[in-house]
Amino acid sequence: MLASISVEHVLDRRDGVDIRCVEIACIQSRSPHRILNITVWDDRWLSMTAGSKPGNKPWTWTEQMQGRFLSPAPGKDFVRAMEQSLATIATPSSPSPDRDLRAIWAPLLAQGPRATH
């Protein structure tokens, strides 16, 4: 069960240029607390951070990904990825939620060029 979902529209000004983003934060209420944060900027850059923290103990797992959100059906694919992510963090019996979240988001995020040597 999720304790809260918040959606914030953020406007930042850098070097005289307006930069807009939407921040989505989801927190699971029962212990261990699982957290999912997604930020999407107006140029479709997306960052996803998720993790689980049982009480005052250290994080048991974390996952971070970022990249440009690319999809032929961006609205539909974003909503589907969010729904799958929420189901993942709400399922306490999931053995590797970090791997599950990576499988959801990796195909949707362009990581950019990488050196091959």
ABEGO torsion letter per residue (X at the ends): XBABBBBBBBBBBBGGBBBBBBBBBBBBABOBBBBBBBBBBAAGBBBBBBBBBBEABBBABBBBBBEBBBBABAAAAAAAAAAAAAAAAABAABABAAAAAAAAAAAABBAEBBBAX
